Amino acid sequence: ARAPVARPAMDEQPGAGGGGGGAQAQAPPPAAAGQNGYAPHAHAHAQEQHQAQAQVQQQQQIPPPQVQAAQGAPPPAQPPPTVVLATAGYDHTIKFWEATTGVCYRTVQYPDSQVNKLAITPDKTLLAAAGNPHVRLFDVLSSAPQPVRVLEGHTGNVTSVGFEADARWMYTGSEDGTVRLWDLRAPGCQREFVCRAAVNTVELHPSQGELISGDGAGNIRVWDLAQNACSCELVPEVDVPVSSVSVASDGSLVVAANHKGTCYVWQLSKGTGAADNGPGSTAAFDPLHKLQAHGPGSAGSPADAPPAYVLKCLLSPDVRLLATASSDKTVKLWSLDGYSFELERTLTGHTRWVWDCAFSVDACYLVTASSDTSARLWDLSGDPREAIKVY
């Protein structure tokens, strides 16, 4: 392997303290030939996080079932909460929060690993926590500290996790270079796709028939679940790690972010093959826009801004905004109206890298999570200059 290229000038230093444990604040390195974009002991998803993953889910309140009053009758089943907000990171805990009050009402210990990623089932009943090298599933509605299931099979950090719409199966991606499928109705892993590079991000197409992965070698691959094969491969920039991928809820767009602060945007058009099951199939990627979101030359940043990574890109549920979270401690919101990609606002307040973000279902709120040991809630319909709640 050739020597790594020079590290961008960034001010992150090891040893950020904070409630429950210190965040390791070593910056992830740029791509180095032969290293899949990762140097030993410098994993982008495992060294800078402390409560740096966030998941928020909303749904309509479900009325409890009618129960006849009778002596000895069990209490009525509790409905799923209207909002589920959970954070996790390098302090080996998962915390559940009351979104409106900022009170932590439940803490789950994750003793033998940091938590790299969180995901919540669409019905708000299970939370998946991705660690190293396993995934644990917890009951959202229970106070039990033990997981209801543990998924084992990966041999490296699990960096991505998500659920199919009906939560019958889930998917994971790992630094071991694989993407895996897990049927929650059966034991073990049912399917494995080999990427030949550390997998940083995996997203499920809304058709439920394709997975899109991004890796440390700069590759974006589409995995056709019906054909059990890679159906498309893109390389926006050779040897520049793809850190995050987001797919529009209507299947119209795909965005990929990388370690140079750039987001690549494609429109998805329906193909003609037998595996194309609906509009927005990833059979055809049509280049739409290249956005310098963070770092030198980006909107809202000074001309002498240092290099910056985009650590998370996320399209809003209404496909009106693109959020980009960065190592420059900011989150930027970009307008998709007319595909202008104009900067609408910059969210400032975090004091270290911002690793994750999650929209509310109505896209009126955004939660951000940082290695400054905090998560922040932003009201996008009001004054965005300050977070309305800090967790």
Sequence and secondary structure as in RCSB ss.txt:
>XXXX:A:sequence
ARAPVARPAMDEQPGAGGGGGGAQAQAPPPAAAGQNGYAPHAHAHAQEQHQAQAQVQQQQQIPPPQVQAAQGAPP
PAQPPPTVVLATAGYDHTIKFWEATTGVCYRTVQYPDSQVNKLAITPDKTLLAAAGNPHVRLFDVLSSAPQPVRV
LEGHTGNVTSVGFEADARWMYTGSEDGTVRLWDLRAPGCQREFVCRAAVNTVELHPSQGELISGDGAGNIRVWDL
AQNACSCELVPEVDVPVSSVSVASDGSLVVAANHKGTCYVWQLSKGTGAADNGPGSTAAFDPLHKLQAHGPGSAG
SPADAPPAYVLKCLLSPDVRLLATASSDKTVKLWSLDGYSFELERTLTGHTRWVWDCAFSVDACYLVTASSDTSA
RLWDLSGDPREAIKVY
>XXXX:A:secstr
             S B  TTS B         TTTTT BTTB TTTSS SS EEEEEE            TT   
      SEEEEEE TTSEEEEE TTT  EEEEEE TTS   EEEE TTS EEEEE SS EEEEETT   SS SEE
E   SS EEEEEE TTSSEEEEEETTSEEEEEETTSSS  EEEE SS EEEEEE TTSSEEEEEETTS EEEEET
TTTEEEEEE SSTT  EEEEEE TTS EEEEEETTSEEEEEEEE   STT  STT TTEEEEEEEEE SSTT TT
S TT     EEEEEE TTSSEEEEEETTS EEEEE GGG   EEEEE   SS EEEEEE TTSSEEEEEETTS E
EEEETTS TTS SEE 
